């Protein structure tokens, strides 16, 4: 597999979405940034293989 066969497909907008966590009466808030998408591997030879991603 080579790098040109690997793509990242976004669900909607490629920019990360920022969510604010916490209660309205809380003095502190936490923020979480999330990107919705997945790694896609192209190529007929790789169509039925499982791809494991270690991060």
PDBQT receptor file of N, H, CA, C and O in Angstrom, charges set to zero:
ATOM      1  N   UNK A   1       0.840  -1.151   0.000  1.00  0.00    +0.000 N 
ATOM      2  CA  UNK A   1       0.000   0.000   0.000  1.00  0.00    +0.000 C 
ATOM      3  C   UNK A   1       0.901   1.235   0.000  1.00  0.00    +0.000 C 
ATOM      4  O   UNK A   1       1.896   1.285   0.724  1.00  0.00    +0.000 OA
ATOM      5  N   UNK A   2       0.553   2.214  -0.802  1.00  0.00    +0.000 N 
ATOM      6  H   UNK A   2      -0.254   2.174  -1.390  1.00  0.00    +0.000 HD
ATOM      7  CA  UNK A   2       1.314   3.454  -0.873  1.00  0.00    +0.000 C 
ATOM      8  C   UNK A   2       0.443   4.618  -0.407  1.00  0.00    +0.000 C 
ATOM      9  O   UNK A   2      -0.777   4.501  -0.291  1.00  0.00    +0.000 OA
ATOM     10  N   UNK A   3       1.100   5.734  -0.149  1.00  0.00    +0.000 N 
ATOM     11  H   UNK A   3       2.091   5.829  -0.243  1.00  0.00    +0.000 HD
ATOM     12  CA  UNK A   3       0.399   6.883   0.417  1.00  0.00    +0.000 C 
ATOM     13  C   UNK A   3      -0.671   7.440  -0.517  1.00  0.00    +0.000 C 
ATOM     14  O   UNK A   3      -1.672   7.979  -0.046  1.00  0.00    +0.000 OA
ATOM     15  N   UNK A   4      -0.484   7.322  -1.808  1.00  0.00    +0.000 N 
ATOM     16  H   UNK A   4       0.329   6.884  -2.191  1.00  0.00    +0.000 HD
ATOM     17  CA  UNK A   4      -1.474   7.869  -2.745  1.00  0.00    +0.000 C 
ATOM     18  C   UNK A   4      -2.790   7.095  -2.740  1.00  0.00    +0.000 C 
ATOM     19  O   UNK A   4      -3.780   7.575  -3.292  1.00  0.00    +0.000 OA
ATOM     20  N   UNK A   5      -2.827   5.902  -2.128  1.00  0.00    +0.000 N 
ATOM     21  H   UNK A   5      -2.023   5.512  -1.679  1.00  0.00    +0.000 HD
ATOM     22  CA  UNK A   5      -4.062   5.132  -2.024  1.00  0.00    +0.000 C 
ATOM     23  C   UNK A   5      -4.844   5.439  -0.747  1.00  0.00    +0.000 C 
ATOM     24  O   UNK A   5      -5.935   4.902  -0.555  1.00  0.00    +0.000 OA
ATOM     25  N   UNK A   6      -4.314   6.285   0.122  1.00  0.00    +0.000 N 
ATOM     26  H   UNK A   6      -3.428   6.721  -0.034  1.00  0.00    +0.000 HD
ATOM     27  CA  UNK A   6      -4.968   6.594   1.389  1.00  0.00    +0.000 C 
ATOM     28  C   UNK A   6      -5.566   7.995   1.316  1.00  0.00    +0.000 C 
ATOM     29  O   UNK A   6      -4.891   8.953   0.939  1.00  0.00    +0.000 OA
ATOM     30  N   UNK A   7      -6.841   8.100   1.683  1.00  0.00    +0.000 N 
ATOM     31  H   UNK A   7      -7.389   7.322   1.989  1.00  0.00    +0.000 HD
ATOM     32  CA  UNK A   7      -7.538   9.381   1.707  1.00  0.00    +0.000 C 
ATOM     33  C   UNK A   7      -8.278   9.511   3.027  1.00  0.00    +0.000 C 
ATOM     34  O   UNK A   7      -8.515   8.521   3.720  1.00  0.00    +0.000 OA
ATOM     35  N   UNK A   8      -8.640  10.734   3.367  1.00  0.00    +0.000 N 
ATOM     36  H   UNK A   8      -8.448  11.538   2.805  1.00  0.00    +0.000 HD
ATOM     37  CA  UNK A   8      -9.478  10.989   4.540  1.00  0.00    +0.000 C 
ATOM     38  C   UNK A   8     -10.760  11.638   4.044  1.00  0.00    +0.000 C 
ATOM     39  O   UNK A   8     -10.726  12.710   3.439  1.00  0.00    +0.000 OA
ATOM     40  N   UNK A   9     -11.887  10.993   4.298  1.00  0.00    +0.000 N 
ATOM     41  H   UNK A   9     -11.915  10.122   4.789  1.00  0.00    +0.000 HD
ATOM     42  CA  UNK A   9     -13.179  11.521   3.868  1.00  0.00    +0.000 C 
ATOM     43  C   UNK A   9     -13.893  12.119   5.067  1.00  0.00    +0.000 C 
ATOM     44  O   UNK A   9     -13.975  11.495   6.124  1.00  0.00    +0.000 OA
ATOM     45  N   UNK A  10     -14.412  13.334   4.899  1.00  0.00    +0.000 N 
ATOM     46  H   UNK A  10     -14.345  13.841   4.039  1.00  0.00    +0.000 HD
ATOM     47  CA  UNK A  10     -15.105  14.042   5.963  1.00  0.00    +0.000 C 
ATOM     48  C   UNK A  10     -16.593  13.834   5.843  1.00  0.00    +0.000 C 
ATOM     49  O   UNK A  10     -17.124  13.660   4.746  1.00  0.00    +0.000 OA
ATOM     50  N   UNK A  11     -17.258  13.852   6.971  1.00  0.00    +0.000 N 
ATOM     51  H   UNK A  11     -16.826  13.993   7.862  1.00  0.00    +0.000 HD
ATOM     52  CA  UNK A  11     -18.708  13.816   7.016  1.00  0.00    +0.000 C 
ATOM     53  C   UNK A  11     -19.178  15.247   7.200  1.00  0.00    +0.000 C 
ATOM     54  O   UNK A  11     -19.185  15.766   8.317  1.00  0.00    +0.000 OA
ATOM     55  N   UNK A  12     -19.564  15.873   6.127  1.00  0.00    +0.000 N 
ATOM     56  H   UNK A  12     -19.558  15.452   5.220  1.00  0.00    +0.000 HD
ATOM     57  CA  UNK A  12     -19.952  17.285   6.170  1.00  0.00    +0.000 C 
ATOM     58  C   UNK A  12     -18.755  18.189   5.952  1.00  0.00    +0.000 C 
ATOM     59  O   UNK A  12     -18.089  18.096   4.920  1.00  0.00    +0.000 OA
ATOM     60  N   UNK A  13     -18.475  19.047   6.892  1.00  0.00    +0.000 N 
ATOM     61  H   UNK A  13     -19.015  19.122   7.730  1.00  0.00    +0.000 HD
ATOM     62  CA  UNK A  13     -17.425  20.056   6.797  1.00  0.00    +0.000 C 
ATOM     63  C   UNK A  13     -16.089  19.492   7.297  1.00  0.00    +0.000 C 
ATOM     64  O   UNK A  13     -16.073  18.814   8.324  1.00  0.00    +0.000 OA
ATOM     65  N   UNK A  14     -14.958  19.752   6.599  1.00  0.00    +0.000 N 
ATOM     66  H   UNK A  14     -14.971  20.303   5.765  1.00  0.00    +0.000 HD
ATOM     67  CA  UNK A  14     -13.667  19.244   7.075  1.00  0.00    +0.000 C 
ATOM     68  C   UNK A  14     -13.132  19.952   8.322  1.00  0.00    +0.000 C 
ATOM     69  O   UNK A  14     -12.195  19.460   8.949  1.00  0.00    +0.000 OA
ATOM     70  N   UNK A  15     -13.701  21.076   8.682  1.00  0.00    +0.000 N 
ATOM     71  H   UNK A  15     -14.463  21.476   8.172  1.00  0.00    +0.000 HD
ATOM     72  CA  UNK A  15     -13.237  21.797   9.873  1.00  0.00    +0.000 C 
ATOM     73  C   UNK A  15     -13.730  21.081  11.137  1.00  0.00    +0.000 C 
ATOM     74  O   UNK A  15     -14.828  20.525  11.139  1.00  0.00    +0.000 OA
ATOM     75  N   UNK A  16     -12.937  21.089  12.197  1.00  0.00    +0.000 N 
ATOM     76  H   UNK A  16     -12.045  21.540  12.195  1.00  0.00    +0.000 HD
ATOM     77  CA  UNK A  16     -13.399  20.457  13.438  1.00  0.00    +0.000 C 
ATOM     78  C   UNK A  16     -14.556  21.230  14.062  1.00  0.00    +0.000 C 
ATOM     79  O   UNK A  16     -14.636  22.452  13.935  1.00  0.00    +0.000 OA
ATOM     80  N   UNK A  17     -15.442  20.517  14.728  1.00  0.00    +0.000 N 
ATOM     81  H   UNK A  17     -15.377  19.524  14.831  1.00  0.00    +0.000 HD
ATOM     82  CA  UNK A  17     -16.564  21.131  15.430  1.00  0.00    +0.000 C 
ATOM     83  C   UNK A  17     -16.203  21.223  16.909  1.00  0.00    +0.000 C 
ATOM     84  O   UNK A  17     -15.658  20.277  17.477  1.00  0.00    +0.000 OA
ATOM     85  N   UNK A  18     -16.500  22.341  17.523  1.00  0.00    +0.000 N 
ATOM     86  H   UNK A  18     -16.943  23.110  17.061  1.00  0.00    +0.000 HD
ATOM     87  CA  UNK A  18     -16.177  22.563  18.931  1.00  0.00    +0.000 C 
ATOM     88  C   UNK A  18     -17.466  22.530  19.734  1.00  0.00    +0.000 C 
ATOM     89  O   UNK A  18     -18.416  23.257  19.444  1.00  0.00    +0.000 OA
ATOM     90  N   UNK A  19     -17.483  21.669  20.755  1.00  0.00    +0.000 N 
ATOM     91  H   UNK A  19     -16.711  21.079  20.991  1.00  0.00    +0.000 HD
ATOM     92  CA  UNK A  19     -18.641  21.537  21.628  1.00  0.00    +0.000 C 
ATOM     93  C   UNK A  19     -18.274  22.031  23.023  1.00  0.00    +0.000 C 
ATOM     94  O   UNK A  19     -17.181  21.753  23.518  1.00  0.00    +0.000 OA
ATOM     95  N   UNK A  20     -19.180  22.758  23.650  1.00  0.00    +0.000 N 
ATOM     96  H   UNK A  20     -20.068  22.984  23.248  1.00  0.00    +0.000 HD
ATOM     97  CA  UNK A  20     -18.977  23.261  24.999  1.00  0.00    +0.000 C 
ATOM     98  C   UNK A  20     -19.697  22.340  25.976  1.00  0.00    +0.000 C 
ATOM     99  O   UNK A  20     -20.897  22.099  25.838  1.00  0.00    +0.000 OA
ATOM    100  N   UNK A  21     -18.972  21.826  26.958  1.00  0.00    +0.000 N 
ATOM    101  H   UNK A  21     -17.998  22.022  27.071  1.00  0.00    +0.000 HD
ATOM    102  CA  UNK A  21     -19.534  20.934  27.959  1.00  0.00    +0.000 C 
ATOM    103  C   UNK A  21     -19.680  21.678  29.279  1.00  0.00    +0.000 C 
ATOM    104  O   UNK A  21     -18.866  22.546  29.597  1.00  0.00    +0.000 OA
ATOM    105  N   UNK A  22     -20.683  21.352  30.027  1.00  0.00    +0.000 N 
ATOM    106  H   UNK A  22     -21.344  20.647  29.768  1.00  0.00    +0.000 HD
ATOM    107  CA  UNK A  22     -20.894  21.976  31.327  1.00  0.00    +0.000 C 
ATOM    108  C   UNK A  22     -22.344  22.388  31.507  1.00  0.00    +0.000 C 
ATOM    109  O   UNK A  22     -23.140  22.342  30.568  1.00  0.00    +0.000 OA
ATOM    110  N   UNK A  23     -22.671  22.784  32.707  1.00  0.00    +0.000 N 
ATOM    111  H   UNK A  23     -22.025  22.820  33.470  1.00  0.00    +0.000 HD
ATOM    112  CA  UNK A  23     -24.028  23.220  33.022  1.00  0.00    +0.000 C 
ATOM    113  C   UNK A  23     -24.136  24.739  32.902  1.00  0.00    +0.000 C 
ATOM    114  O   UNK A  23     -23.131  25.430  33.067  1.00  0.00    +0.000 OA
ATOM    115  N   UNK A  24     -25.317  25.277  32.621  1.00  0.00    +0.000 N 
ATOM    116  H   UNK A  24     -26.134  24.715  32.487  1.00  0.00    +0.000 HD
ATOM    117  CA  UNK A  24     -25.464  26.736  32.487  1.00  0.00    +0.000 C 
ATOM    118  C   UNK A  24     -25.077  27.512  33.739  1.00  0.00    +0.000 C 
ATOM    119  O   UNK A  24     -24.612  28.646  33.626  1.00  0.00    +0.000 OA
ATOM    120  N   UNK A  25     -25.252  26.940  34.934  1.00  0.00    +0.000 N 
ATOM    121  H   UNK A  25     -25.629  26.018  35.026  1.00  0.00    +0.000 HD
ATOM    122  CA  UNK A  25     -24.914  27.656  36.159  1.00  0.00    +0.000 C 
ATOM    123  C   UNK A  25     -23.489  27.367  36.638  1.00  0.00    +0.000 C 
ATOM    124  O   UNK A  25     -23.108  27.802  37.725  1.00  0.00    +0.000 OA
ATOM    125  N   UNK A  26     -22.703  26.647  35.851  1.00  0.00    +0.000 N 
ATOM    126  H   UNK A  26     -23.012  26.293  34.968  1.00  0.00    +0.000 HD
ATOM    127  CA  UNK A  26     -21.332  26.302  36.227  1.00  0.00    +0.000 C 
ATOM    128  C   UNK A  26     -20.397  27.471  35.936  1.00  0.00    +0.000 C 
ATOM    129  O   UNK A  26     -20.620  28.234  34.996  1.00  0.00    +0.000 OA
ATOM    130  N   UNK A  27     -19.356  27.605  36.742  1.00  0.00    +0.000 N 
ATOM    131  H   UNK A  27     -19.175  26.985  37.505  1.00  0.00    +0.000 HD
ATOM    132  CA  UNK A  27     -18.376  28.679  36.534  1.00  0.00    +0.000 C 
ATOM    133  C   UNK A  27     -17.303  28.309  35.525  1.00  0.00    +0.000 C 
ATOM    134  O   UNK A  27     -16.644  29.188  34.969  1.00  0.00    +0.000 OA
ATOM    135  N   UNK A  28     -17.122  27.018  35.285  1.00  0.00    +0.000 N 
ATOM    136  H   UNK A  28     -17.657  26.305  35.736  1.00  0.00    +0.000 HD
ATOM    137  CA  UNK A  28     -16.098  26.577  34.336  1.00  0.00    +0.000 C 
ATOM    138  C   UNK A  28     -16.745  25.730  33.251  1.00  0.00    +0.000 C 
ATOM    139  O   UNK A  28     -17.754  25.062  33.476  1.00  0.00    +0.000 OA
ATOM    140  N   UNK A  29     -16.158  25.771  32.104  1.00  0.00    +0.000 N 
ATOM    141  H   UNK A  29     -15.338  26.313  31.921  1.00  0.00    +0.000 HD
ATOM    142  CA  UNK A  29     -16.622  24.968  30.975  1.00  0.00    +0.000 C 
ATOM    143  C   UNK A  29     -15.454  24.196  30.396  1.00  0.00    +0.000 C 
ATOM    144  O   UNK A  29     -14.303  24.617  30.511  1.00  0.00    +0.000 OA
ATOM    145  N   UNK A  30     -15.746  23.077  29.781  1.00  0.00    +0.000 N 
ATOM    146  H   UNK A  30     -16.681  22.735  29.687  1.00  0.00    +0.000 HD
ATOM    147  CA  UNK A  30     -14.756  22.311  29.045  1.00  0.00    +0.000 C 
ATOM    148  C   UNK A  30     -15.171  22.322  27.579  1.00  0.00    +0.000 C 
ATOM    149  O   UNK A  30     -16.359  22.322  27.258  1.00  0.00    +0.000 OA
ATOM    150  N   UNK A  31     -14.192  22.332  26.707  1.00  0.00    +0.000 N 
ATOM    151  H   UNK A  31     -13.227  22.333  26.967  1.00  0.00    +0.000 HD
ATOM    152  CA  UNK A  31     -14.451  22.323  25.272  1.00  0.00    +0.000 C 
ATOM    153  C   UNK A  31     -13.836  21.074  24.658  1.00  0.00    +0.000 C 
ATOM    154  O   UNK A  31     -12.739  20.658  25.032  1.00  0.00    +0.000 OA
ATOM    155  N   UNK A  32     -14.556  20.483  23.709  1.00  0.00    +0.000 N 
ATOM    156  H   UNK A  32     -15.446  20.821  23.406  1.00  0.00    +0.000 HD
ATOM    157  CA  UNK A  32     -14.090  19.297  23.008  1.00  0.00    +0.000 C 
ATOM    158  C   UNK A  32     -14.175  19.587  21.515  1.00  0.00    +0.000 C 
ATOM    159  O   UNK A  32     -15.218  20.007  21.015  1.00  0.00    +0.000 OA
ATOM    160  N   UNK A  33     -13.068  19.360  20.802  1.00  0.00    +0.000 N 
ATOM    161  H   UNK A  33     -12.220  19.019  21.207  1.00  0.00    +0.000 HD
ATOM    162  CA  UNK A  33     -13.052  19.520  19.343  1.00  0.00    +0.000 C 
ATOM    163  C   UNK A  33     -13.080  18.137  18.693  1.00  0.00    +0.000 C 
ATOM    164  O   UNK A  33     -12.309  17.252  19.064  1.00  0.00    +0.000 OA
ATOM    165  N   UNK A  34     -13.976  17.961  17.722  1.00  0.00    +0.000 N 
ATOM    166  H   UNK A  34     -14.602  18.680  17.421  1.00  0.00    +0.000 HD
ATOM    167  CA  UNK A  34     -14.180  16.660  17.089  1.00  0.00    +0.000 C 
ATOM    168  C   UNK A  34     -14.175  16.840  15.577  1.00  0.00    +0.000 C 
ATOM    169  O   UNK A  34     -14.775  17.778  15.052  1.00  0.00    +0.000 OA
ATOM    170  N   UNK A  35     -13.492  15.931  14.881  1.00  0.00    +0.000 N 
ATOM    171  H   UNK A  35     -13.005  15.169  15.307  1.00  0.00    +0.000 HD
ATOM    172  CA  UNK A  35     -13.562  15.873  13.416  1.00  0.00    +0.000 C 
ATOM    173  C   UNK A  35     -14.311  14.602  13.044  1.00  0.00    +0.000 C 
ATOM    174  O   UNK A  35     -13.964  13.511  13.495  1.00  0.00    +0.000 OA
ATOM    175  N   UNK A  36     -15.333  14.751  12.222  1.00  0.00    +0.000 N 
ATOM    176  H   UNK A  36     -15.615  15.637  11.855  1.00  0.00    +0.000 HD
ATOM    177  CA  UNK A  36     -16.139  13.610  11.812  1.00  0.00    +0.000 C 
ATOM    178  C   UNK A  36     -15.680  13.134  10.444  1.00  0.00    +0.000 C 
ATOM    179  O   UNK A  36     -15.820  13.851   9.453  1.00  0.00    +0.000 OA
ATOM    180  N   UNK A  37     -15.136  11.937  10.389  1.00  0.00    +0.000 N 
ATOM    181  H   UNK A  37     -15.022  11.354  11.194  1.00  0.00    +0.000 HD
ATOM    182  CA  UNK A  37     -14.663  11.375   9.137  1.00  0.00    +0.000 C 
ATOM    183  C   UNK A  37     -13.998  10.038   9.372  1.00  0.00    +0.000 C 
ATOM    184  O   UNK A  37     -14.025   9.498  10.478  1.00  0.00    +0.000 OA
ATOM    185  N   UNK A  38     -13.394   9.504   8.305  1.00  0.00    +0.000 N 
ATOM    186  H   UNK A  38     -13.373   9.943   7.406  1.00  0.00    +0.000 HD
ATOM    187  CA  UNK A  38     -12.738   8.203   8.400  1.00  0.00    +0.000 C 
ATOM    188  C   UNK A  38     -11.656   8.089   7.333  1.00  0.00    +0.000 C 
ATOM    189  O   UNK A  38     -11.690   8.764   6.305  1.00  0.00    +0.000 OA
ATOM    190  N   UNK A  39     -10.703   7.219   7.610  1.00  0.00    +0.000 N 
ATOM    191  H   UNK A  39     -10.675   6.670   8.445  1.00  0.00    +0.000 HD
ATOM    192  CA  UNK A  39      -9.641   6.922   6.648  1.00  0.00    +0.000 C 
ATOM    193  C   UNK A  39     -10.199   5.963   5.605  1.00  0.00    +0.000 C 
ATOM    194  O   UNK A  39     -10.859   4.983   5.951  1.00  0.00    +0.000 OA
ATOM    195  N   UNK A  40      -9.938   6.240   4.333  1.00  0.00    +0.000 N 
ATOM    196  H   UNK A  40      -9.401   7.035   4.052  1.00  0.00    +0.000 HD
ATOM    197  CA  UNK A  40     -10.387   5.389   3.236  1.00  0.00    +0.000 C 
ATOM    198  C   UNK A  40      -9.163   4.925   2.464  1.00  0.00    +0.000 C 
ATOM    199  O   UNK A  40      -8.321   5.733   2.072  1.00  0.00    +0.000 OA
ATOM    200  N   UNK A  41      -9.068   3.599   2.244  1.00  0.00    +0.000 N 
ATOM    201  H   UNK A  41      -9.752   2.943   2.562  1.00  0.00    +0.000 HD
ATOM    202  CA  UNK A  41      -7.968   3.022   1.471  1.00  0.00    +0.000 C 
ATOM    203  C   UNK A  41      -8.531   2.580   0.133  1.00  0.00    +0.000 C 
ATOM    204  O   UNK A  41      -9.447   1.759   0.079  1.00  0.00    +0.000 OA
ATOM    205  N   UNK A  42      -7.986   3.124  -0.946  1.00  0.00    +0.000 N 
ATOM    206  H   UNK A  42      -7.243   3.791  -0.902  1.00  0.00    +0.000 HD
ATOM    207  CA  UNK A  42      -8.472   2.821  -2.288  1.00  0.00    +0.000 C 
ATOM    208  C   UNK A  42      -7.677   1.656  -2.869  1.00  0.00    +0.000 C 
ATOM    209  O   UNK A  42      -6.561   1.372  -2.433  1.00  0.00    +0.000 OA
ATOM    210  N   UNK A  43      -8.257   0.994  -3.845  1.00  0.00    +0.000 N 
ATOM    211  H   UNK A  43      -9.163   1.224  -4.200  1.00  0.00    +0.000 HD
ATOM    212  CA  UNK A  43      -7.569  -0.062  -4.569  1.00  0.00    +0.000 C 
ATOM    213  C   UNK A  43      -8.315  -1.379  -4.480  1.00  0.00    +0.000 C 
ATOM    214  O   UNK A  43      -8.739  -1.783  -3.398  1.00  0.00    +0.000 OA
ATOM    215  N   UNK A  44      -8.478  -2.048  -5.606  1.00  0.00    +0.000 N 
ATOM    216  H   UNK A  44      -8.134  -1.720  -6.486  1.00  0.00    +0.000 HD
ATOM    217  CA  UNK A  44      -9.215  -3.312  -5.651  1.00  0.00    +0.000 C 
ATOM    218  C   UNK A  44      -8.508  -4.400  -4.848  1.00  0.00    +0.000 C 
ATOM    219  O   UNK A  44      -9.174  -5.264  -4.277  1.00  0.00    +0.000 OA
ATOM    220  N   UNK A  45      -7.196  -4.381  -4.792  1.00  0.00    +0.000 N 
ATOM    221  H   UNK A  45      -6.655  -3.680  -5.256  1.00  0.00    +0.000 HD
ATOM    222  CA  UNK A  45      -6.458  -5.421  -4.076  1.00  0.00    +0.000 C 
ATOM    223  C   UNK A  45      -6.644  -5.316  -2.570  1.00  0.00    +0.000 C 
ATOM    224  O   UNK A  45      -6.425  -6.293  -1.854  1.00  0.00    +0.000 OA
ATOM    225  N   UNK A  46      -7.045  -4.150  -2.080  1.00  0.00    +0.000 N 
ATOM    226  H   UNK A  46      -7.224  -3.356  -2.662  1.00  0.00    +0.000 HD
ATOM    227  CA  UNK A  46      -7.187  -3.934  -0.647  1.00  0.00    +0.000 C 
ATOM    228  C   UNK A  46      -8.641  -3.864  -0.207  1.00  0.00    +0.000 C 
ATOM    229  O   UNK A  46      -8.920  -3.529   0.944  1.00  0.00    +0.000 OA
ATOM    230  N   UNK A  47      -9.572  -4.173  -1.102  1.00  0.00    +0.000 N 
ATOM    231  H   UNK A  47      -9.346  -4.445  -2.037  1.00  0.00    +0.000 HD
ATOM    232  CA  UNK A  47     -10.985  -3.962  -0.814  1.00  0.00    +0.000 C 
ATOM    233  C   UNK A  47     -11.502  -4.839   0.318  1.00  0.00    +0.000 C 
ATOM    234  O   UNK A  47     -12.447  -4.451   1.005  1.00  0.00    +0.000 OA
ATOM    235  N   UNK A  48     -10.917  -5.993   0.528  1.00  0.00    +0.000 N 
ATOM    236  H   UNK A  48     -10.149  -6.308  -0.030  1.00  0.00    +0.000 HD
ATOM    237  CA  UNK A  48     -11.438  -6.918   1.527  1.00  0.00    +0.000 C 
ATOM    238  C   UNK A  48     -10.445  -7.188   2.649  1.00  0.00    +0.000 C 
ATOM    239  O   UNK A  48     -10.476  -8.249   3.272  1.00  0.00    +0.000 OA
ATOM    240  N   UNK A  49      -9.581  -6.245   2.899  1.00  0.00    +0.000 N 
ATOM    241  H   UNK A  49      -9.555  -5.383   2.393  1.00  0.00    +0.000 HD
ATOM    242  CA  UNK A  49      -8.636  -6.360   3.997  1.00  0.00    +0.000 C 
ATOM    243  C   UNK A  49      -9.049  -5.429   5.122  1.00  0.00    +0.000 C 
ATOM    244  O   UNK A  49      -9.635  -4.372   4.888  1.00  0.00    +0.000 OA
ATOM    245  N   UNK A  50      -8.738  -5.831   6.339  1.00  0.00    +0.000 N 
ATOM    246  H   UNK A  50      -8.261  -6.690   6.530  1.00  0.00    +0.000 HD
ATOM    247  CA  UNK A  50      -8.993  -4.972   7.486  1.00  0.00    +0.000 C 
ATOM    248  C   UNK A  50      -7.782  -4.065   7.689  1.00  0.00    +0.000 C 
ATOM    249  O   UNK A  50      -6.643  -4.532   7.716  1.00  0.00    +0.000 OA
ATOM    250  N   UNK A  51      -8.038  -2.776   7.829  1.00  0.00    +0.000 N 
ATOM    251  H   UNK A  51      -8.963  -2.397   7.807  1.00  0.00    +0.000 HD
ATOM    252  CA  UNK A  51      -6.966  -1.800   8.036  1.00  0.00    +0.000 C 
ATOM    253  C   UNK A  51      -7.026  -1.354   9.493  1.00  0.00    +0.000 C 
ATOM    254  O   UNK A  51      -8.045  -0.834   9.946  1.00  0.00    +0.000 OA
ATOM    255  N   UNK A  52      -5.932  -1.558  10.224  1.00  0.00    +0.000 N 
ATOM    256  H   UNK A  52      -5.104  -1.981   9.856  1.00  0.00    +0.000 HD
ATOM    257  CA  UNK A  52      -5.850  -1.134  11.617  1.00  0.00    +0.000 C 
ATOM    258  C   UNK A  52      -5.006   0.123  11.696  1.00  0.00    +0.000 C 
ATOM    259  O   UNK A  52      -3.919   0.182  11.122  1.00  0.00    +0.000 OA
ATOM    260  N   UNK A  53      -5.504   1.139  12.413  1.00  0.00    +0.000 N 
ATOM    261  H   UNK A  53      -6.387   1.091  12.880  1.00  0.00    +0.000 HD
ATOM    262  CA  UNK A  53      -4.810   2.397  12.565  1.00  0.00    +0.000 C 
ATOM    263  C   UNK A  53      -4.381   2.519  14.014  1.00  0.00    +0.000 C 
ATOM    264  O   UNK A  53      -5.219   2.496  14.915  1.00  0.00    +0.000 OA
ATOM    265  N   UNK A  54      -3.073   2.650  14.247  1.00  0.00    +0.000 N 
ATOM    266  H   UNK A  54      -2.392   2.669  13.514  1.00  0.00    +0.000 HD
ATOM    267  CA  UNK A  54      -2.543   2.857  15.593  1.00  0.00    +0.000 C 
ATOM    268  C   UNK A  54      -2.204   4.324  15.764  1.00  0.00    +0.000 C 
ATOM    269  O   UNK A  54      -1.463   4.897  14.965  1.00  0.00    +0.000 OA
ATOM    270  N   UNK A  55      -2.749   4.930  16.808  1.00  0.00    +0.000 N 
ATOM    271  H   UNK A  55      -3.351   4.465  17.457  1.00  0.00    +0.000 HD
ATOM    272  CA  UNK A  55      -2.464   6.336  17.077  1.00  0.00    +0.000 C 
ATOM    273  C   UNK A  55      -1.883   6.477  18.435  1.00  0.00    +0.000 C 
ATOM    274  O   UNK A  55      -1.570   7.589  18.860  1.00  0.00    +0.000 OA
TER     275      UNK A  55
